[in-house]
Amino acid sequence: MEEGAIAALDGRQVHIPDHPQGYFVGPTVLDGVRPEMSVYREEIFGPVISLVPVASLEEAIGLINANEYGNAASIFTQSGFAAREFRYRVETGNIGINVGVAAPVAYFPFSGAKRSFFGNLHPQGRDAVRFFTESKVVITRWTPGDGQRAITGIGR
């Protein structure tokens, strides 16, 4: 947050009564993240989501694909066109459409891409037998009222 991101939800001060000496980070939502910020450039494994404001779908896809990591990205939209473009053009292993965190269940392959993928096998599902295959998981949810919202933000 020293670089200007806004903690819409700050998980740094979460304390667990049964573990007062432990280290724990609660859910954290960072808004106003920009590509030059370390929170954007580094891959964070924890309950942290970064919201990057963009002016267009093209800008969002370009920013995501320019990043050296490719674990997951999500879009919130009412547009089937935007969802389809995002699904096919974004270079990440996990895609969320109207889902905040594209976290597949165990029978889906965990499918990181670029520097977010290590080794030569995806460790779950049928990908465990596919060598050197880049796959993508797309999780989509459409609910009543989605037609009232436009593209509001894209998080990674």
Contact map, one row per residue, 1 for C-alpha under 8 A:
111111100000000000000000000000000000000000000000000000000000000000000000000000000000000000000000000000000000000000000000000000000000000000000000000000000000
111110000000000000000000000000000000000000000000000000000000000000000000000000000000000000000000000000000000000000000000000000000000000000000000000000000000
111110000000000000000000000000000000100000000000000000000000000000000000000000000000000000000000000000000000000000000000000000000000000000000000000000000000
111111000000000000000000000000011000000000000000000000000000000000000000000000000000000000000000000000000000000000000000000000000000000000000000000000000000
111111100000000000000000000001111100000000000000000000000000000000000000000000000000000000000000000000000000000000000000000000000000000000000000000000000000
100111110000000000000000000001111000000000000000000000000000000000000000000000000000000000000000000000000000000000000000000000000000000000000000000000000000
100011111100000000000000000111100000000000000000000000000000000000000000000000000000000000000000000000000000000000000000000000000000000000000000000000000000
000001111100000000000000000111100000000000000000000000000000000000000000000000000000000000000000000000000000000000000000000000000000000000000000000000000000
000000111110000000000000001111000000000000000000000000000000000000000000000000000000000000000000000000000000000000000000000000000000000000000000000000000000
000000111111100000000000011110000000000000000000000000000000000000000000000000000000000000000000000000000000000000000000000000000000000000000000000000000000
000000001111110000000000111100000000000000000000000000000000000000000000000000000000000000000000000000000000000000000000000000000000000000000000000000000000
000000000111110000000001110100000000000000000000000000000000000000000000000000000000000000000000000000000000000000000000000000000000000000000000000000000000
000000000111111000000000110000000000000000000000000000000000000000000000000000000000000000000000000000000000000000000000000000000000000000000000000000000000
000000000011111100000001110000000000000000000000000000000000000000000000000000000000000000000000000000000000000000000000000000000000000000000000000000000000
000000000000111110110001000000000000000000000000000000000000000000000000000000000000000000000000000000000000000000000000000000000000000000000000000000000000
000000000000011111110101000000000000000000000000000000000000000000000000000000000000000000000000000000000000000000000000000000000000000000000000000000000000
000000000000001111110000000000000000000000000000000000000000000000000000000000000000000000000000000000000000000000000000000000000000000000000000000000000000
000000000000000111110000000000000000000000000000000000000000000000000000000000000000000000000000000000000000000000000000000000000000000000000000000000000000
000000000000001111111100000000000000000000000000000000000000000000000000000000000000000000000000000000000000000000000000000000000000000000000000000000000000
000000000000001111111100000000000000000000000000000000000000000000000000000000000000000000000000000000000000000000000000000000000000000000000000000000000000
000000000000000000111110000000000000000000000000000000000000000000000000000000000000000000000000000000000000000000000000000000000000000000000000000000000000
000000000000000100111111000000000000000000000000000000000000000000000000000000000000000000000000000000000000000000000000000000000000000000000000000000000000
000000000000000000001111100000000000000000000000000000000000000000000000000000000000000000000000000000000000000000000000000000000000000000000000000000000000
000000000001011100000111110000000000000000000000000000000000000000000000000000000000000000000000000000000000000000000000000000000000000000000000000000000000
000000000011110000000011111100000000000000000110000000000000000000000000000000000000000000000000000000000000000000000000000000000000000000000000000000000000
000000000111110000000001111100000000000000000010000000000000000000000000000000000000000000000000000000000000000000000000000000000000000000000000000000000000
000000001110000000000000111110000000000000000011000000000000000000000000000000000000000000000000000000000000000000000000000000000000000000000000000000000000
000000111111000000000000111111000000000000000011100000000000000000000000000000000000000000000000000000000000000000000000000000000000000000000000000000000000
000000111100000000000000001111100000000000000001111000000000000000000000000000000000000000000000000000000000000000000000000000000000000000000000000000000000
000011111000000000000000000111111000000000000001111000000000000000000000000000000000000000000000000000000000000000000000000000000000000000000000000000000000
000011110000000000000000000011111000000000000000011100000000000000000000000000000000000000000000000000000000000000000000000000000000000000000000000000000000
000111000000000000000000000001111100000000000000001110000000000000000000000000000000000000000000000000000000000000000000000000000000000000000000000000000000
000111000000000000000000000001111110101100000000011110000000000000000000000000000000000000000000000000000000000000000000000000000000000000000000000000000000
000010000000000000000000000000011111100100000000000110000000000000000000000000000000000000000000000000000000000000000000000000000000000000000000000000000000
000000000000000000000000000000001111100110000000000000000000001000000000000000000000000000000000000000000000000000000000000000000000000000000000000000000000
000000000000000000000000000000000111110110000000000000000000000000000000000000000000000000000000000000000000000000000000000000000000000000000000000000000000
001000000000000000000000000000001111111110000000000000000000000000000000000000000000000000000000000000000000000000000000000000000000000000000000000000000000
000000000000000000000000000000000001111111000000000000000000000000000000000000000000000000000000000000000000000000000000000000000000000000000000000000000000
000000000000000000000000000000001000111111110000010000000000000000000000000000000000000000000000000000000000000000000000000000000000000000000000000000000000
000000000000000000000000000000001111111111100000010000000000000000000000000000000000000000000000000000000000000000000000000000000000000000000000000000000000
000000000000000000000000000000000011111111100000000000000000000000110000000000000000000000000000000000000000000000000000000000000000000000000000000000000000
000000000000000000000000000000000000011111110000000000000000000000000000000000000000000000000000000000000000000000000000000000000000000000000000000000000000
000000000000000000000000000000000000001111111000000000000000000000001000000000000000000000000000000000000000000000010000000000000000000000000000000000000000
000000000000000000000000000000000000001001111101000000000000000000000000000000000000000000000000000000000000000000000000000000000000000000000000000000000000
000000000000000000000000000000000000000000111111000000000000000000000000000000000000000000000000000000000000000000000000000000000000000000000000000000000000
000000000000000000000000100000000000000000011111000000000000000000000000000000000000000000000000000000000000000000000000000000000000000000000000000000000000
000000000000000000000000111100000000000000001111100000000000000000000000000000000000000000000000000000000000000000000000000000000000000000000000000000000000
000000000000000000000000001111000000000000011111110000000000000000000000000000000000000000000000000000000000000000000000000000000000000000000000000000000000
000000000000000000000000000111000000000000000011111000000000000000000000000000000000000000000000000000000000000000000000000000000000000000000000000000000011
000000000000000000000000000011101000001100000001111100000000000000000000000000000000000000000000000000000000000000000000000000000000000000000000000000000011
000000000000000000000000000011111000000000000000111110000000000000000000000000000000000000000000000000000000000000000000000000000000000000000000000000001111
000000000000000000000000000000111100000000000000011111000000000000000000000000000000000000000000000000000000000000000000000000000000000000000000000000001111
000000000000000000000000000000011100000000000000001111100000000000000000000000000000000000000000000000000000000000000000000000000000000000000000000000001100
000000000000000000000000000000000000000000000000000111111011000000000000000000000000000000000000000000000000000000000000000000000000000000000000000000001100
000000000000000000000000000000000000000000000000000011111011000000000000000000000000000000000000000000000000000000000000000000000000000000000000000000000000
000000000000000000000000000000000000000000000000000001111111000000000000000000000000000000000000000000000000000000000000000000000000000000000000000000000000
000000000000000000000000000000000000000000000000000001111111100000000000000000000100010000000000000000000000000000000000000000000000000000000000000000000000
000000000000000000000000000000000000000000000000000000011111110000000000000000000000000000000000000000000000000000000000000000000000000000000000000000000000
000000000000000000000000000000000000000000000000000001111111111000000000000000000000000000000000000000000000000000000000000000000000000000000000000000000000
000000000000000000000000000000000000000000000000000001111111111100000000000000000000000000000000000000000000000000000000000000000000000000000000000000000100
000000000000000000000000000000000000000000000000000000001111111110000000000000000000010011000000000000000000000000000000000000000000000000000000000000000000
000000000000000000000000000000000000000000000000000000000111111111000000000000000000000000000000000000000000000000000000000000000000000000000000000000000000
000000000000000000000000000000000010000000000000000000000011111111100000000000000000000000000000000000000000000000000000000000000000000000000000000000000000
000000000000000000000000000000000000000000000000000000000001111111100100100000000000000001100000000000000000000000000000000000000000000000000000000000000001
000000000000000000000000000000000000000000000000000000000000111111110100000000000000000001110000000000000000000000000000000000000000000000000000000000000000
000000000000000000000000000000000000000000000000000000000000011111110000000000000000000000000000000000000000000000000000000000000000000000000000000000000000
000000000000000000000000000000000000000010000000000000000000001111111100000000000000000000000000000000000000000000000000000000000000000000000000000000000000
000000000000000000000000000000000000000010000000000000000000000011111100000000000000000000000000000000000000000001100000000000000000000000000000000000000000
000000000000000000000000000000000000000000100000000000000000000000111110000000000000000000010000000000000000000011110000000000000000000000000000000000000000
000000000000000000000000000000000000000000000000000000000000000110111111100000000000000000111000000000000000000111111000000000000000000000000000000000000000
000000000000000000000000000000000000000000000000000000000000000000001111100000000000000000011100000000000000001111011000000000000000000000000000000000000000
000000000000000000000000000000000000000000000000000000000000000000000111110000000000000000011111000011000000000100000000000000000000000000000000000000000001
000000000000000000000000000000000000000000000000000000000000000100000111111000000000000001010111000011000000000000000000000000000000000000000000000000000111
000000000000000000000000000000000000000000000000000000000000000000000001111100000000000000000011111111000000000000000000000000000000000000000000000000000111
000000000000000000000000000000000000000000000000000000000000000000000000111110000010010000000001111000000000000000000000000000000000000000000000000000101110
000000000000000000000000000000000000000000000000000000000000000000000000011111000000000000000000111000000000000000000000000000000000000000000000000001111100
000000000000000000000000000000000000000000000000000000000000000000000000001111110110000000000000110000000000000000000000000000000000000000000000010011110000
000000000000000000000000000000000000000000000000000000000000000000000000000111110000000000000000000000000000000000000000000000000000000000000000011111100000
000000000000000000000000000000000000000000000000000000000000000000000000000011111110000000000000000000000000000000000000000000000000000000000000000001100000
000000000000000000000000000000000000000000000000000000000000000000000000000011111111000000000000000000000000000000000000000000000000000000000000000000000000
000000000000000000000000000000000000000000000000000000000000000000000000000000111111100000000000000000000000000000000000000000000000000000000000000000000000
000000000000000000000000000000000000000000000000000000001000000000000000000010111111110000000000000000000000000000000000000000000000000000000000000000000000
000000000000000000000000000000000000000000000000000000000000000000000000001010111111111000000000100000000000000000000000000000000000000000000000000000000000
000000000000000000000000000000000000000000000000000000000000000000000000000000011111111100000000000000000000000000000000000000000000000000000000000000000000
000000000000000000000000000000000000000000000000000000000000000000000000000000001111111111000000000000000000000000000000000000000000000000000000000000000000
000000000000000000000000000000000000000000000000000000001000100000000000001000000111111111000000000000000000000000000000000000000000000000000000000000000000
000000000000000000000000000000000000000000000000000000000000000000000000000000000011111111000010000000000000000000000000000000000000000001000000000000000000
000000000000000000000000000000000000000000000000000000000000000000000000000000000001111111000000000000000000000000000000000000000000000000000000000000000000
000000000000000000000000000000000000000000000000000000000000100000000000000000000000111111100000000000000000000000000000000000000000000000000000000000000000
000000000000000000000000000000000000000000000000000000000000100110000000100000000000111111110000000000000000000000000000000000000000000000000000000000000000
000000000000000000000000000000000000000000000000000000000000000110000100000000000000000011111000000000000000000010000000000000000000000000000000000000000000
000000000000000000000000000000000000000000000000000000000000000010001111100000000000000001111110000000000000000111000000000000000000000100000000000000000000
000000000000000000000000000000000000000000000000000000000000000000000111000000000000000000111110000000000000011110000000000000000000011110000000000000000000
000000000000000000000000000000000000000000000000000000000000000000000011100000000000000000011111000001110000011100000000000000000000000111000000000000000000
000000000000000000000000000000000000000000000000000000000000000000000001110000000000001000011111100001000000000000000000000000000000000111100000000000000000
000000000000000000000000000000000000000000000000000000000000000000000001111000000000000000000111111111000000000000000000000000000000000001110000000000000000
000000000000000000000000000000000000000000000000000000000000000000000000011110000010000000000011111100000000000000000000000000000000000001111000000000000000
000000000000000000000000000000000000000000000000000000000000000000000000011110000000000000000001111100000000000000000000000000000000000000011100000000000000
000000000000000000000000000000000000000000000000000000000000000000000000011100000000000000000001111111000000000000000000000000000000000000111000000000000000
000000000000000000000000000000000000000000000000000000000000000000000000010000000000000000000001111111000000000000000000000000000000000000000000000000000010
000000000000000000000000000000000000000000000000000000000000000000000001110000000000000000000001001111100000000000000000000000000000000000000000000000000000
000000000000000000000000000000000000000000000000000000000000000000000001110000000000000000000111001111110000000000000000000000000000000001100000000000000000
000000000000000000000000000000000000000000000000000000000000000000000000000000000000000000000100000011111000000000000000000000000000000000000000000000000000
000000000000000000000000000000000000000000000000000000000000000000000000000000000000000000000100000001111111110000000000000000000000000010100000000000000000
000000000000000000000000000000000000000000000000000000000000000000000000000000000000000000000000000000111111000000000000000000000000000000000000000000000000
000000000000000000000000000000000000000000000000000000000000000000000000000000000000000000000000000000011111100000000000000110000000000000000000000000000000
000000000000000000000000000000000000000000000000000000000000000000000000000000000000000000000000000000011111100000000000000110000000000000000000000000000000
000000000000000000000000000000000000000000000000000000000000000000000000000000000000000000000000000000011111110000000000000110000000000010000000000000000000
000000000000000000000000000000000000000000000000000000000000000000000000000000000000000000000000000000010111111000000000011111100000000010000000000000000000
000000000000000000000000000000000000000000000000000000000000000000000000000000000000000000001100000000010001111100000000011100000000000000000000000000000000
000000000000000000000000000000000000000000000000000000000000000000000010000000000000000000001100000000000000111110001000010000000000011110000000000000000000
000000000000000000000000000000000000000000000000000000000000000000000111000000000000000000011100000000000000011111011000000000000000000000000000000000000000
000000000000000000000000000000000000000000000000000000000000000000001110000000000000000000111000000000000000001111111000000000000000010000000000000000000000
000000000000000000000000000000000000000000000000000000000000000000011110000000000000000000010000000000000000000111111000000000000000000000000000000000000000
000000000000000000000000000000000000000000000000000000000000000000011100000000000000000000000000000000000000000011111100000000000000000000000000000000000000
000000000000000000000000000000000000000000100000000000000000000000001110000000000000000000000000000000000000000111111100000000000000000000000000000000000000
000000000000000000000000000000000000000000000000000000000000000000000110000000000000000000000000000000000000001111111110000000000000000000000000000000000000
000000000000000000000000000000000000000000000000000000000000000000000000000000000000000000000000000000000000000000111111000000000000000000000000000000000000
000000000000000000000000000000000000000000000000000000000000000000000000000000000000000000000000000000000000000000001111110000000000000000000000000000000000
000000000000000000000000000000000000000000000000000000000000000000000000000000000000000000000000000000000000000000000111110000000011000000000000000000000000
000000000000000000000000000000000000000000000000000000000000000000000000000000000000000000000000000000000000000000000011111000111111100000000000000000000000
000000000000000000000000000000000000000000000000000000000000000000000000000000000000000000000000000000000000111000000011111100110100000000000000000000000000
000000000000000000000000000000000000000000000000000000000000000000000000000000000000000000000000000000000000110000000000111110110000000000000000000000000000
000000000000000000000000000000000000000000000000000000000000000000000000000000000000000000000000000000000111110000000000011111110000000000000000000000000000
000000000000000000000000000000000000000000000000000000000000000000000000000000000000000000000000000000000111100000000000001111110000000000000000000000000000
000000000000000000000000000000000000000000000000000000000000000000000000000000000000000000000000000000000000100000000000000111111100000000000000000000000000
000000000000000000000000000000000000000000000000000000000000000000000000000000000000000000000000000000000000100000000000111111111110100000000000000000000000
000000000000000000000000000000000000000000000000000000000000000000000000000000000000000000000000000000000000000000000000111111111110000000000000000000000000
000000000000000000000000000000000000000000000000000000000000000000000000000000000000000000000000000000000000000000000000100001111110000000000000000000000000
000000000000000000000000000000000000000000000000000000000000000000000000000000000000000000000000000000000000000000000000110001111111100000000000000000000000
000000000000000000000000000000000000000000000000000000000000000000000000000000000000000000000000000000000000000000000001100000111111100000000000000000000000
000000000000000000000000000000000000000000000000000000000000000000000000000000000000000000000000000000000000000000000001100000000111110000000000000000000000
000000000000000000000000000000000000000000000000000000000000000000000000000000000000000000000000000000000000000000000000100000100111111000000000000000000000
000000000000000000000000000000000000000000000000000000000000000000000000000000000000000000001000000000000000001010000000000000000001111100000000000000000000
000000000000000000000000000000000000000000000000000000000000000000000000000000000000000000001000000000000000001000000000000000000000111110000000000000000000
000000000000000000000000000000000000000000000000000000000000000000000000000000000000000000011110000000000000001000000000000000000000011111000000000000000000
000000000000000000000000000000000000000000000000000000000000000000000000000000000000000000001110000000010001101000000000000000000000001111100000000000000000
000000000000000000000000000000000000000000000000000000000000000000000000000000000000001000000111100001000000000000000000000000000000000111110000000000000000
000000000000000000000000000000000000000000000000000000000000000000000000000000000000000000000011101001010000000000000000000000000000000011111000000000000000
000000000000000000000000000000000000000000000000000000000000000000000000000000000000000000000001111000000000000000000000000000000000000001111100000000000000
000000000000000000000000000000000000000000000000000000000000000000000000000000000000000000000000111000000000000000000000000000000000000000111110000000000000
000000000000000000000000000000000000000000000000000000000000000000000000000000000000000000000000010000000000000000000000000000000000000000011111010000000000
000000000000000000000000000000000000000000000000000000000000000000000000000000000000000000000000000000000000000000000000000000000000000000001111110000000000
000000000000000000000000000000000000000000000000000000000000000000000000000000000000000000000000000000000000000000000000000000000000000000000111111000000000
000000000000000000000000000000000000000000000000000000000000000000000000000000000000000000000000000000000000000000000000000000000000000000000011111110000000
000000000000000000000000000000000000000000000000000000000000000000000000000011000000000000000000000000000000000000000000000000000000000000000111111110000000
000000000000000000000000000000000000000000000000000000000000000000000000000001000000000000000000000000000000000000000000000000000000000000000001111111000000
000000000000000000000000000000000000000000000000000000000000000000000000000001000000000000000000000000000000000000000000000000000000000000000000111111000000
000000000000000000000000000000000000000000000000000000000000000000000000000011000000000000000000000000000000000000000000000000000000000000000000111111110000
000000000000000000000000000000000000000000000000000000000000000000000000000111100000000000000000000000000000000000000000000000000000000000000000001111110000
000000000000000000000000000000000000000000000000000000000000000000000000001111100000000000000000000000000000000000000000000000000000000000000000000011111000
000000000000000000000000000000000000000000000000000000000000000000000000000110000000000000000000000000000000000000000000000000000000000000000000000011111100
000000000000000000000000000000000000000000000000001111000000000000000000001100000000000000000000000000000000000000000000000000000000000000000000000000111110
000000000000000000000000000000000000000000000000001111000001000000000000111100000000000000000000000000000000000000000000000000000000000000000000000000011111
000000000000000000000000000000000000000000000000111100000000000000000000111000000000000000000000000100000000000000000000000000000000000000000000000000001111
000000000000000000000000000000000000000000000000111100000000000100000001110000000000000000000000000000000000000000000000000000000000000000000000000000000111
